[in-house]
Amino acid sequence: MATALHVFLSHGLESGPGSTKIRAMKLAAESYPGVTAIALDHRSSKDPEVRLEQMHRAMEDAGAVPERTVLAGSSMGGWVCAQTSAQQRVLGCFLLAPALALPKYPQSSPVIQARFCQIIHGWDDDVVPVFPVLNLARDQSLPALVLPDGHRLENSLERVILEFRHFLEICLQN
């Protein structure tokens, strides 16, 4: 069976492809027929631009078609996904506590061009402030869900996976 959808998962700065959220999202994505899920390993560099290039290379190596590609990322991985979607119109962009609207990040407020987008953030995020991200979401008319949790969204994993499954189902129908 041909791949109906490629899903690329991008972890945060101090995390890895085996982190709880990335593993759970990969398993959720792989439960759908025709979905190929790839968890990138960005641990070789903490430079956002290098990680962005790793995403482009992974998509190219997989033969992913942007119109049938979903990007999902957490923190710096969210920045990587948002920036990728600003450069090419992918089908979906699912962002967890994305490192957006930060003064020290390059291109900190990318225009997300994904056909479908969902941002999930924690009210108590002490790494990436929630309000600049909400302002970016408002300015771009992007859906945002804010949960009573911190940066890692560790107390909201079930809800995050539920939202991710719903997001994938929407993408698979389109």
Rosetta constraint file for C-alpha pairs under 8 A:
AtomPair CA 1 CA 34 HARMONIC 6.59 0.50
AtomPair CA 2 CA 34 HARMONIC 6.46 0.50
AtomPair CA 3 CA 34 HARMONIC 4.70 0.50
AtomPair CA 3 CA 35 HARMONIC 5.78 0.50
AtomPair CA 3 CA 36 HARMONIC 6.43 0.50
AtomPair CA 4 CA 33 HARMONIC 7.90 0.50
AtomPair CA 4 CA 34 HARMONIC 4.79 0.50
AtomPair CA 4 CA 35 HARMONIC 5.72 0.50
AtomPair CA 4 CA 68 HARMONIC 6.95 0.50
AtomPair CA 4 CA 172 HARMONIC 7.46 0.50
AtomPair CA 5 CA 34 HARMONIC 6.50 0.50
AtomPair CA 5 CA 35 HARMONIC 4.83 0.50
AtomPair CA 5 CA 36 HARMONIC 6.32 0.50
AtomPair CA 5 CA 68 HARMONIC 5.08 0.50
AtomPair CA 5 CA 69 HARMONIC 5.72 0.50
AtomPair CA 5 CA 70 HARMONIC 7.29 0.50
AtomPair CA 5 CA 172 HARMONIC 7.21 0.50
AtomPair CA 6 CA 35 HARMONIC 5.88 0.50
AtomPair CA 6 CA 36 HARMONIC 4.92 0.50
AtomPair CA 6 CA 37 HARMONIC 5.96 0.50
AtomPair CA 6 CA 38 HARMONIC 7.70 0.50
AtomPair CA 6 CA 64 HARMONIC 6.18 0.50
AtomPair CA 6 CA 65 HARMONIC 8.00 0.50
AtomPair CA 6 CA 68 HARMONIC 6.41 0.50
AtomPair CA 6 CA 69 HARMONIC 4.80 0.50
AtomPair CA 6 CA 70 HARMONIC 6.19 0.50
AtomPair CA 7 CA 29 HARMONIC 7.21 0.50
AtomPair CA 7 CA 35 HARMONIC 7.11 0.50
AtomPair CA 7 CA 36 HARMONIC 6.09 0.50
AtomPair CA 7 CA 37 HARMONIC 4.57 0.50
AtomPair CA 7 CA 38 HARMONIC 6.17 0.50
AtomPair CA 7 CA 69 HARMONIC 5.87 0.50
AtomPair CA 7 CA 70 HARMONIC 4.71 0.50
AtomPair CA 7 CA 71 HARMONIC 5.80 0.50
AtomPair CA 7 CA 72 HARMONIC 7.28 0.50
AtomPair CA 8 CA 37 HARMONIC 5.92 0.50
AtomPair CA 8 CA 38 HARMONIC 4.93 0.50
AtomPair CA 8 CA 39 HARMONIC 5.94 0.50
AtomPair CA 8 CA 40 HARMONIC 7.01 0.50
AtomPair CA 8 CA 59 HARMONIC 7.82 0.50
AtomPair CA 8 CA 69 HARMONIC 7.67 0.50
AtomPair CA 8 CA 70 HARMONIC 6.37 0.50
AtomPair CA 8 CA 71 HARMONIC 4.97 0.50
AtomPair CA 8 CA 72 HARMONIC 6.16 0.50
AtomPair CA 9 CA 17 HARMONIC 7.92 0.50
AtomPair CA 9 CA 22 HARMONIC 6.54 0.50
AtomPair CA 9 CA 25 HARMONIC 7.91 0.50
AtomPair CA 9 CA 26 HARMONIC 7.33 0.50
AtomPair CA 9 CA 37 HARMONIC 7.43 0.50
AtomPair CA 9 CA 38 HARMONIC 6.10 0.50
AtomPair CA 9 CA 39 HARMONIC 4.60 0.50
AtomPair CA 9 CA 40 HARMONIC 6.02 0.50
AtomPair CA 9 CA 71 HARMONIC 6.17 0.50
AtomPair CA 9 CA 72 HARMONIC 4.87 0.50
AtomPair CA 9 CA 73 HARMONIC 5.57 0.50
AtomPair CA 9 CA 77 HARMONIC 7.78 0.50
AtomPair CA 10 CA 17 HARMONIC 7.46 0.50
AtomPair CA 10 CA 22 HARMONIC 7.58 0.50
AtomPair CA 10 CA 39 HARMONIC 6.35 0.50
AtomPair CA 10 CA 40 HARMONIC 5.62 0.50
AtomPair CA 10 CA 41 HARMONIC 7.62 0.50
AtomPair CA 10 CA 42 HARMONIC 7.62 0.50
AtomPair CA 10 CA 71 HARMONIC 7.74 0.50
AtomPair CA 10 CA 72 HARMONIC 6.22 0.50
AtomPair CA 10 CA 73 HARMONIC 4.45 0.50
AtomPair CA 10 CA 74 HARMONIC 6.57 0.50
AtomPair CA 10 CA 77 HARMONIC 4.44 0.50
AtomPair CA 10 CA 78 HARMONIC 7.02 0.50
AtomPair CA 10 CA 80 HARMONIC 7.26 0.50
AtomPair CA 10 CA 81 HARMONIC 7.26 0.50
AtomPair CA 11 CA 15 HARMONIC 5.98 0.50
AtomPair CA 11 CA 16 HARMONIC 5.68 0.50
AtomPair CA 11 CA 17 HARMONIC 6.13 0.50
AtomPair CA 11 CA 19 HARMONIC 7.71 0.50
AtomPair CA 11 CA 22 HARMONIC 6.63 0.50
AtomPair CA 11 CA 39 HARMONIC 7.97 0.50
AtomPair CA 11 CA 40 HARMONIC 7.39 0.50
AtomPair CA 11 CA 41 HARMONIC 7.64 0.50
AtomPair CA 11 CA 42 HARMONIC 7.28 0.50
AtomPair CA 11 CA 73 HARMONIC 5.76 0.50
AtomPair CA 11 CA 74 HARMONIC 5.41 0.50
AtomPair CA 11 CA 75 HARMONIC 7.24 0.50
AtomPair CA 11 CA 76 HARMONIC 7.04 0.50
AtomPair CA 11 CA 77 HARMONIC 4.75 0.50
AtomPair CA 11 CA 78 HARMONIC 7.79 0.50
AtomPair CA 12 CA 16 HARMONIC 7.05 0.50
AtomPair CA 12 CA 73 HARMONIC 7.41 0.50
AtomPair CA 12 CA 74 HARMONIC 5.28 0.50
AtomPair CA 12 CA 75 HARMONIC 4.90 0.50
AtomPair CA 12 CA 76 HARMONIC 4.74 0.50
AtomPair CA 12 CA 77 HARMONIC 4.91 0.50
AtomPair CA 12 CA 78 HARMONIC 7.60 0.50
AtomPair CA 13 CA 43 HARMONIC 7.88 0.50
AtomPair CA 13 CA 46 HARMONIC 6.23 0.50
AtomPair CA 13 CA 75 HARMONIC 7.12 0.50
AtomPair CA 13 CA 76 HARMONIC 5.59 0.50
AtomPair CA 13 CA 77 HARMONIC 7.38 0.50
AtomPair CA 14 CA 43 HARMONIC 7.94 0.50
AtomPair CA 15 CA 19 HARMONIC 6.29 0.50
AtomPair CA 15 CA 43 HARMONIC 7.66 0.50
AtomPair CA 16 CA 41 HARMONIC 6.23 0.50
AtomPair CA 16 CA 42 HARMONIC 7.00 0.50
AtomPair CA 16 CA 43 HARMONIC 6.37 0.50
AtomPair CA 17 CA 22 HARMONIC 6.09 0.50
AtomPair CA 17 CA 23 HARMONIC 7.00 0.50
AtomPair CA 17 CA 39 HARMONIC 5.51 0.50
AtomPair CA 17 CA 40 HARMONIC 6.10 0.50
AtomPair CA 17 CA 41 HARMONIC 5.43 0.50
AtomPair CA 17 CA 42 HARMONIC 7.90 0.50
AtomPair CA 18 CA 22 HARMONIC 6.46 0.50
AtomPair CA 18 CA 23 HARMONIC 5.63 0.50
AtomPair CA 19 CA 23 HARMONIC 5.93 0.50
AtomPair CA 20 CA 24 HARMONIC 6.05 0.50
AtomPair CA 21 CA 25 HARMONIC 6.08 0.50
AtomPair CA 21 CA 157 HARMONIC 6.93 0.50
AtomPair CA 22 CA 26 HARMONIC 6.02 0.50
AtomPair CA 22 CA 39 HARMONIC 7.08 0.50
AtomPair CA 23 CA 27 HARMONIC 6.18 0.50
AtomPair CA 24 CA 28 HARMONIC 6.16 0.50
AtomPair CA 24 CA 161 HARMONIC 7.11 0.50
AtomPair CA 25 CA 29 HARMONIC 6.08 0.50
AtomPair CA 25 CA 161 HARMONIC 6.34 0.50
AtomPair CA 25 CA 164 HARMONIC 7.17 0.50
AtomPair CA 26 CA 30 HARMONIC 6.10 0.50
AtomPair CA 26 CA 37 HARMONIC 5.84 0.50
AtomPair CA 26 CA 38 HARMONIC 7.28 0.50
AtomPair CA 26 CA 39 HARMONIC 6.99 0.50
AtomPair CA 27 CA 31 HARMONIC 6.32 0.50
AtomPair CA 28 CA 32 HARMONIC 7.53 0.50
AtomPair CA 28 CA 161 HARMONIC 7.24 0.50
AtomPair CA 28 CA 164 HARMONIC 7.90 0.50
AtomPair CA 28 CA 165 HARMONIC 6.60 0.50
AtomPair CA 29 CA 35 HARMONIC 6.49 0.50
AtomPair CA 29 CA 36 HARMONIC 7.56 0.50
AtomPair CA 29 CA 37 HARMONIC 6.19 0.50
AtomPair CA 29 CA 165 HARMONIC 7.33 0.50
AtomPair CA 29 CA 168 HARMONIC 7.34 0.50
AtomPair CA 30 CA 35 HARMONIC 5.85 0.50
AtomPair CA 30 CA 36 HARMONIC 6.45 0.50
AtomPair CA 30 CA 37 HARMONIC 6.10 0.50
AtomPair CA 31 CA 35 HARMONIC 7.87 0.50
AtomPair CA 40 CA 54 HARMONIC 7.96 0.50
AtomPair CA 40 CA 55 HARMONIC 7.46 0.50
AtomPair CA 40 CA 58 HARMONIC 7.62 0.50
AtomPair CA 42 CA 46 HARMONIC 7.60 0.50
AtomPair CA 42 CA 51 HARMONIC 6.05 0.50
AtomPair CA 42 CA 54 HARMONIC 7.44 0.50
AtomPair CA 45 CA 50 HARMONIC 6.68 0.50
AtomPair CA 45 CA 51 HARMONIC 6.94 0.50
AtomPair CA 46 CA 50 HARMONIC 7.75 0.50
AtomPair CA 46 CA 51 HARMONIC 7.50 0.50
AtomPair CA 47 CA 51 HARMONIC 6.39 0.50
AtomPair CA 48 CA 52 HARMONIC 6.10 0.50
AtomPair CA 48 CA 76 HARMONIC 7.10 0.50
AtomPair CA 48 CA 79 HARMONIC 7.91 0.50
AtomPair CA 48 CA 80 HARMONIC 6.96 0.50
AtomPair CA 48 CA 105 HARMONIC 7.89 0.50
AtomPair CA 48 CA 106 HARMONIC 7.82 0.50
AtomPair CA 49 CA 53 HARMONIC 6.33 0.50
AtomPair CA 50 CA 54 HARMONIC 6.26 0.50
AtomPair CA 51 CA 55 HARMONIC 6.33 0.50
AtomPair CA 51 CA 80 HARMONIC 6.74 0.50
AtomPair CA 52 CA 56 HARMONIC 6.46 0.50
AtomPair CA 52 CA 80 HARMONIC 5.27 0.50
AtomPair CA 52 CA 81 HARMONIC 7.96 0.50
AtomPair CA 52 CA 83 HARMONIC 7.53 0.50
AtomPair CA 52 CA 84 HARMONIC 6.94 0.50
AtomPair CA 53 CA 57 HARMONIC 6.13 0.50
AtomPair CA 54 CA 58 HARMONIC 6.06 0.50
AtomPair CA 55 CA 59 HARMONIC 6.20 0.50
AtomPair CA 55 CA 80 HARMONIC 7.42 0.50
AtomPair CA 55 CA 84 HARMONIC 7.65 0.50
AtomPair CA 56 CA 60 HARMONIC 6.21 0.50
AtomPair CA 56 CA 84 HARMONIC 7.51 0.50
AtomPair CA 57 CA 61 HARMONIC 5.93 0.50
AtomPair CA 58 CA 62 HARMONIC 6.09 0.50
AtomPair CA 59 CA 63 HARMONIC 6.19 0.50
AtomPair CA 59 CA 64 HARMONIC 5.22 0.50
AtomPair CA 60 CA 64 HARMONIC 6.23 0.50
AtomPair CA 64 CA 68 HARMONIC 7.18 0.50
AtomPair CA 64 CA 69 HARMONIC 6.46 0.50
AtomPair CA 65 CA 69 HARMONIC 6.19 0.50
AtomPair CA 66 CA 88 HARMONIC 6.99 0.50
AtomPair CA 66 CA 89 HARMONIC 6.33 0.50
AtomPair CA 66 CA 90 HARMONIC 4.42 0.50
AtomPair CA 66 CA 91 HARMONIC 6.49 0.50
AtomPair CA 67 CA 89 HARMONIC 6.90 0.50
AtomPair CA 67 CA 90 HARMONIC 5.06 0.50
AtomPair CA 67 CA 91 HARMONIC 4.90 0.50
AtomPair CA 68 CA 90 HARMONIC 6.95 0.50
AtomPair CA 68 CA 91 HARMONIC 5.68 0.50
AtomPair CA 69 CA 90 HARMONIC 5.58 0.50
AtomPair CA 69 CA 91 HARMONIC 5.38 0.50
AtomPair CA 69 CA 92 HARMONIC 6.53 0.50
AtomPair CA 70 CA 90 HARMONIC 6.58 0.50
AtomPair CA 70 CA 91 HARMONIC 5.70 0.50
AtomPair CA 70 CA 92 HARMONIC 4.34 0.50
AtomPair CA 70 CA 93 HARMONIC 5.79 0.50
AtomPair CA 70 CA 94 HARMONIC 7.57 0.50
AtomPair CA 70 CA 171 HARMONIC 7.86 0.50
AtomPair CA 71 CA 81 HARMONIC 5.60 0.50
AtomPair CA 71 CA 90 HARMONIC 7.81 0.50
AtomPair CA 71 CA 92 HARMONIC 6.05 0.50
AtomPair CA 71 CA 93 HARMONIC 4.83 0.50
AtomPair CA 71 CA 94 HARMONIC 6.18 0.50
AtomPair CA 72 CA 77 HARMONIC 7.68 0.50
AtomPair CA 72 CA 78 HARMONIC 6.82 0.50
AtomPair CA 72 CA 81 HARMONIC 6.41 0.50
AtomPair CA 72 CA 93 HARMONIC 5.83 0.50
AtomPair CA 72 CA 94 HARMONIC 4.54 0.50
AtomPair CA 72 CA 95 HARMONIC 5.79 0.50
AtomPair CA 72 CA 96 HARMONIC 7.83 0.50
AtomPair CA 73 CA 77 HARMONIC 4.32 0.50
AtomPair CA 73 CA 78 HARMONIC 4.04 0.50
AtomPair CA 73 CA 79 HARMONIC 7.50 0.50
AtomPair CA 73 CA 80 HARMONIC 7.31 0.50
AtomPair CA 73 CA 81 HARMONIC 6.03 0.50
AtomPair CA 73 CA 94 HARMONIC 6.56 0.50
AtomPair CA 73 CA 95 HARMONIC 5.28 0.50
AtomPair CA 73 CA 96 HARMONIC 6.10 0.50
AtomPair CA 73 CA 98 HARMONIC 7.35 0.50
AtomPair CA 74 CA 78 HARMONIC 4.58 0.50
AtomPair CA 74 CA 79 HARMONIC 7.90 0.50
AtomPair CA 74 CA 95 HARMONIC 6.06 0.50
AtomPair CA 74 CA 96 HARMONIC 4.52 0.50
AtomPair CA 74 CA 97 HARMONIC 5.91 0.50
AtomPair CA 74 CA 98 HARMONIC 5.75 0.50
AtomPair CA 75 CA 79 HARMONIC 6.61 0.50
AtomPair CA 75 CA 95 HARMONIC 7.91 0.50
AtomPair CA 75 CA 96 HARMONIC 6.31 0.50
AtomPair CA 75 CA 97 HARMONIC 5.13 0.50
AtomPair CA 75 CA 98 HARMONIC 4.21 0.50
AtomPair CA 75 CA 99 HARMONIC 4.82 0.50
AtomPair CA 75 CA 128 HARMONIC 7.73 0.50
AtomPair CA 75 CA 151 HARMONIC 7.97 0.50
AtomPair CA 76 CA 80 HARMONIC 6.30 0.50
AtomPair CA 76 CA 98 HARMONIC 6.31 0.50
AtomPair CA 76 CA 99 HARMONIC 5.18 0.50
AtomPair CA 77 CA 81 HARMONIC 6.22 0.50
AtomPair CA 77 CA 98 HARMONIC 7.13 0.50
AtomPair CA 77 CA 99 HARMONIC 7.82 0.50
AtomPair CA 78 CA 82 HARMONIC 6.03 0.50
AtomPair CA 78 CA 94 HARMONIC 7.76 0.50
AtomPair CA 78 CA 95 HARMONIC 5.04 0.50
AtomPair CA 78 CA 96 HARMONIC 6.23 0.50
AtomPair CA 78 CA 97 HARMONIC 7.07 0.50
AtomPair CA 78 CA 98 HARMONIC 4.26 0.50
AtomPair CA 78 CA 99 HARMONIC 6.22 0.50
AtomPair CA 78 CA 100 HARMONIC 7.89 0.50
AtomPair CA 79 CA 83 HARMONIC 5.90 0.50
AtomPair CA 79 CA 98 HARMONIC 5.59 0.50
AtomPair CA 79 CA 99 HARMONIC 5.24 0.50
AtomPair CA 79 CA 100 HARMONIC 6.05 0.50
AtomPair CA 79 CA 108 HARMONIC 7.76 0.50
AtomPair CA 80 CA 84 HARMONIC 6.02 0.50
AtomPair CA 81 CA 85 HARMONIC 6.15 0.50
AtomPair CA 81 CA 93 HARMONIC 6.60 0.50
AtomPair CA 81 CA 94 HARMONIC 8.00 0.50
AtomPair CA 81 CA 95 HARMONIC 7.51 0.50
AtomPair CA 82 CA 86 HARMONIC 6.23 0.50
AtomPair CA 82 CA 93 HARMONIC 6.86 0.50
AtomPair CA 82 CA 95 HARMONIC 7.68 0.50
AtomPair CA 82 CA 110 HARMONIC 6.52 0.50
AtomPair CA 82 CA 111 HARMONIC 7.75 0.50
AtomPair CA 82 CA 112 HARMONIC 5.73 0.50
AtomPair CA 83 CA 87 HARMONIC 6.48 0.50
AtomPair CA 83 CA 107 HARMONIC 7.71 0.50
AtomPair CA 83 CA 110 HARMONIC 5.72 0.50
AtomPair CA 83 CA 111 HARMONIC 7.78 0.50
AtomPair CA 83 CA 112 HARMONIC 7.16 0.50
AtomPair CA 84 CA 88 HARMONIC 6.30 0.50
AtomPair CA 85 CA 89 HARMONIC 5.50 0.50
AtomPair CA 85 CA 90 HARMONIC 5.81 0.50
AtomPair CA 85 CA 93 HARMONIC 7.16 0.50
AtomPair CA 85 CA 111 HARMONIC 7.93 0.50
AtomPair CA 85 CA 112 HARMONIC 5.43 0.50
AtomPair CA 85 CA 113 HARMONIC 5.44 0.50
AtomPair CA 85 CA 114 HARMONIC 5.66 0.50
AtomPair CA 86 CA 110 HARMONIC 5.85 0.50
AtomPair CA 86 CA 111 HARMONIC 5.24 0.50
AtomPair CA 86 CA 112 HARMONIC 4.74 0.50
AtomPair CA 86 CA 113 HARMONIC 5.36 0.50
AtomPair CA 86 CA 114 HARMONIC 7.73 0.50
AtomPair CA 87 CA 113 HARMONIC 7.92 0.50
AtomPair CA 88 CA 113 HARMONIC 7.15 0.50
AtomPair CA 89 CA 113 HARMONIC 5.14 0.50
AtomPair CA 89 CA 114 HARMONIC 5.17 0.50
AtomPair CA 89 CA 115 HARMONIC 7.12 0.50
AtomPair CA 90 CA 113 HARMONIC 7.10 0.50
AtomPair CA 90 CA 114 HARMONIC 4.84 0.50
AtomPair CA 90 CA 115 HARMONIC 6.63 0.50
AtomPair CA 91 CA 114 HARMONIC 5.33 0.50
AtomPair CA 91 CA 115 HARMONIC 5.00 0.50
AtomPair CA 91 CA 116 HARMONIC 6.14 0.50
AtomPair CA 91 CA 171 HARMONIC 6.85 0.50
AtomPair CA 92 CA 114 HARMONIC 5.19 0.50
AtomPair CA 92 CA 115 HARMONIC 5.87 0.50
AtomPair CA 92 CA 116 HARMONIC 4.66 0.50
AtomPair CA 92 CA 117 HARMONIC 5.64 0.50
AtomPair CA 92 CA 171 HARMONIC 6.73 0.50
AtomPair CA 93 CA 114 HARMONIC 5.90 0.50
AtomPair CA 93 CA 116 HARMONIC 6.35 0.50
AtomPair CA 93 CA 117 HARMONIC 4.73 0.50
AtomPair CA 93 CA 118 HARMONIC 6.55 0.50
AtomPair CA 94 CA 117 HARMONIC 5.70 0.50
AtomPair CA 94 CA 118 HARMONIC 4.94 0.50
AtomPair CA 94 CA 119 HARMONIC 6.13 0.50
AtomPair CA 94 CA 164 HARMONIC 7.44 0.50
AtomPair CA 94 CA 167 HARMONIC 7.82 0.50
AtomPair CA 95 CA 117 HARMONIC 7.76 0.50
AtomPair CA 95 CA 118 HARMONIC 6.12 0.50
AtomPair CA 95 CA 119 HARMONIC 4.71 0.50
AtomPair CA 95 CA 120 HARMONIC 6.21 0.50
AtomPair CA 96 CA 119 HARMONIC 5.97 0.50
AtomPair CA 96 CA 120 HARMONIC 4.92 0.50
AtomPair CA 96 CA 121 HARMONIC 5.93 0.50
AtomPair CA 97 CA 119 HARMONIC 7.34 0.50
AtomPair CA 97 CA 120 HARMONIC 6.05 0.50
AtomPair CA 97 CA 121 HARMONIC 4.52 0.50
AtomPair CA 97 CA 122 HARMONIC 6.87 0.50
AtomPair CA 97 CA 125 HARMONIC 7.82 0.50
AtomPair CA 97 CA 128 HARMONIC 6.82 0.50
AtomPair CA 97 CA 130 HARMONIC 7.92 0.50
AtomPair CA 97 CA 151 HARMONIC 6.15 0.50
AtomPair CA 97 CA 152 HARMONIC 7.61 0.50
AtomPair CA 97 CA 153 HARMONIC 7.97 0.50
AtomPair CA 98 CA 119 HARMONIC 7.69 0.50
AtomPair CA 98 CA 121 HARMONIC 7.66 0.50
AtomPair CA 98 CA 128 HARMONIC 7.34 0.50
AtomPair CA 98 CA 133 HARMONIC 7.74 0.50
AtomPair CA 99 CA 105 HARMONIC 7.99 0.50
AtomPair CA 99 CA 108 HARMONIC 7.73 0.50
AtomPair CA 99 CA 128 HARMONIC 5.92 0.50
AtomPair CA 100 CA 105 HARMONIC 7.79 0.50
AtomPair CA 100 CA 108 HARMONIC 5.20 0.50
AtomPair CA 100 CA 109 HARMONIC 5.90 0.50
AtomPair CA 100 CA 128 HARMONIC 7.55 0.50
AtomPair CA 100 CA 132 HARMONIC 7.72 0.50
AtomPair CA 100 CA 133 HARMONIC 6.05 0.50
AtomPair CA 101 CA 105 HARMONIC 7.96 0.50
AtomPair CA 101 CA 108 HARMONIC 4.97 0.50
AtomPair CA 101 CA 109 HARMONIC 5.29 0.50
AtomPair CA 101 CA 132 HARMONIC 5.62 0.50
AtomPair CA 101 CA 133 HARMONIC 5.98 0.50
AtomPair CA 101 CA 136 HARMONIC 7.15 0.50
AtomPair CA 102 CA 108 HARMONIC 5.72 0.50
AtomPair CA 102 CA 128 HARMONIC 7.44 0.50
AtomPair CA 102 CA 132 HARMONIC 7.98 0.50
AtomPair CA 103 CA 108 HARMONIC 6.89 0.50
AtomPair CA 104 CA 108 HARMONIC 7.82 0.50
AtomPair CA 109 CA 136 HARMONIC 6.99 0.50
AtomPair CA 111 CA 140 HARMONIC 7.28 0.50
AtomPair CA 112 CA 140 HARMONIC 7.73 0.50
AtomPair CA 116 CA 171 HARMONIC 7.35 0.50
AtomPair CA 117 CA 142 HARMONIC 6.46 0.50
AtomPair CA 117 CA 143 HARMONIC 6.75 0.50
AtomPair CA 118 CA 142 HARMONIC 6.90 0.50
AtomPair CA 118 CA 143 HARMONIC 5.38 0.50
AtomPair CA 118 CA 144 HARMONIC 5.97 0.50
AtomPair CA 118 CA 145 HARMONIC 7.73 0.50
AtomPair CA 118 CA 167 HARMONIC 7.70 0.50
AtomPair CA 119 CA 137 HARMONIC 7.94 0.50
AtomPair CA 119 CA 142 HARMONIC 7.58 0.50
AtomPair CA 119 CA 143 HARMONIC 6.27 0.50
AtomPair CA 119 CA 144 HARMONIC 4.57 0.50
AtomPair CA 119 CA 145 HARMONIC 6.17 0.50
AtomPair CA 120 CA 144 HARMONIC 5.74 0.50
AtomPair CA 120 CA 145 HARMONIC 4.76 0.50
AtomPair CA 120 CA 146 HARMONIC 5.76 0.50
AtomPair CA 120 CA 147 HARMONIC 7.40 0.50
AtomPair CA 120 CA 160 HARMONIC 7.74 0.50
AtomPair CA 121 CA 125 HARMONIC 7.49 0.50
AtomPair CA 121 CA 130 HARMONIC 6.61 0.50
AtomPair CA 121 CA 144 HARMONIC 7.57 0.50
AtomPair CA 121 CA 145 HARMONIC 6.39 0.50
AtomPair CA 121 CA 146 HARMONIC 4.86 0.50
AtomPair CA 121 CA 147 HARMONIC 6.27 0.50
AtomPair CA 121 CA 149 HARMONIC 7.95 0.50
AtomPair CA 121 CA 150 HARMONIC 8.00 0.50
AtomPair CA 121 CA 151 HARMONIC 7.30 0.50
AtomPair CA 121 CA 153 HARMONIC 7.54 0.50
AtomPair CA 122 CA 130 HARMONIC 6.94 0.50
AtomPair CA 122 CA 146 HARMONIC 5.39 0.50
AtomPair CA 122 CA 147 HARMONIC 4.85 0.50
AtomPair CA 122 CA 148 HARMONIC 5.73 0.50
AtomPair CA 122 CA 149 HARMONIC 4.57 0.50
AtomPair CA 122 CA 150 HARMONIC 4.92 0.50
AtomPair CA 122 CA 151 HARMONIC 5.96 0.50
AtomPair CA 122 CA 153 HARMONIC 6.39 0.50
AtomPair CA 123 CA 130 HARMONIC 6.33 0.50
AtomPair CA 123 CA 146 HARMONIC 6.09 0.50
AtomPair CA 123 CA 147 HARMONIC 5.96 0.50
AtomPair CA 123 CA 148 HARMONIC 5.40 0.50
AtomPair CA 123 CA 149 HARMONIC 5.91 0.50
AtomPair CA 123 CA 150 HARMONIC 6.53 0.50
AtomPair CA 124 CA 130 HARMONIC 7.95 0.50
AtomPair CA 124 CA 148 HARMONIC 6.75 0.50
AtomPair CA 124 CA 149 HARMONIC 5.55 0.50
AtomPair CA 124 CA 150 HARMONIC 4.52 0.50
AtomPair CA 124 CA 151 HARMONIC 7.02 0.50
AtomPair CA 125 CA 129 HARMONIC 6.00 0.50
AtomPair CA 125 CA 130 HARMONIC 6.59 0.50
AtomPair CA 125 CA 149 HARMONIC 7.05 0.50
AtomPair CA 125 CA 150 HARMONIC 4.24 0.50
AtomPair CA 125 CA 151 HARMONIC 4.26 0.50
AtomPair CA 125 CA 152 HARMONIC 7.93 0.50
AtomPair CA 126 CA 150 HARMONIC 6.86 0.50
AtomPair CA 126 CA 151 HARMONIC 6.39 0.50
AtomPair CA 127 CA 151 HARMONIC 6.23 0.50
AtomPair CA 128 CA 151 HARMONIC 7.06 0.50
AtomPair CA 129 CA 133 HARMONIC 7.09 0.50
AtomPair CA 130 CA 134 HARMONIC 6.19 0.50
AtomPair CA 131 CA 135 HARMONIC 6.08 0.50
AtomPair CA 132 CA 136 HARMONIC 6.23 0.50
AtomPair CA 133 CA 137 HARMONIC 6.17 0.50
AtomPair CA 134 CA 138 HARMONIC 6.04 0.50
AtomPair CA 134 CA 144 HARMONIC 7.05 0.50
AtomPair CA 135 CA 139 HARMONIC 6.05 0.50
AtomPair CA 136 CA 140 HARMONIC 6.23 0.50
AtomPair CA 137 CA 141 HARMONIC 5.70 0.50
AtomPair CA 137 CA 142 HARMONIC 4.69 0.50
AtomPair CA 137 CA 143 HARMONIC 6.72 0.50
AtomPair CA 137 CA 144 HARMONIC 6.73 0.50
AtomPair CA 138 CA 142 HARMONIC 6.28 0.50
AtomPair CA 147 CA 156 HARMONIC 7.53 0.50
AtomPair CA 149 CA 153 HARMONIC 5.47 0.50
AtomPair CA 149 CA 154 HARMONIC 7.37 0.50
AtomPair CA 149 CA 155 HARMONIC 6.33 0.50
AtomPair CA 149 CA 156 HARMONIC 6.93 0.50
AtomPair CA 150 CA 154 HARMONIC 7.46 0.50
AtomPair CA 153 CA 157 HARMONIC 6.54 0.50
AtomPair CA 156 CA 160 HARMONIC 6.06 0.50
AtomPair CA 157 CA 161 HARMONIC 6.14 0.50
AtomPair CA 158 CA 162 HARMONIC 6.13 0.50
AtomPair CA 159 CA 163 HARMONIC 6.11 0.50
AtomPair CA 160 CA 164 HARMONIC 6.05 0.50
AtomPair CA 161 CA 165 HARMONIC 6.07 0.50
AtomPair CA 162 CA 166 HARMONIC 6.33 0.50
AtomPair CA 163 CA 167 HARMONIC 6.09 0.50
AtomPair CA 164 CA 168 HARMONIC 6.13 0.50
AtomPair CA 165 CA 169 HARMONIC 6.19 0.50
AtomPair CA 166 CA 170 HARMONIC 6.40 0.50
AtomPair CA 167 CA 171 HARMONIC 6.34 0.50
AtomPair CA 168 CA 172 HARMONIC 6.00 0.50
AtomPair CA 169 CA 173 HARMONIC 6.27 0.50
AtomPair CA 170 CA 174 HARMONIC 6.66 0.50
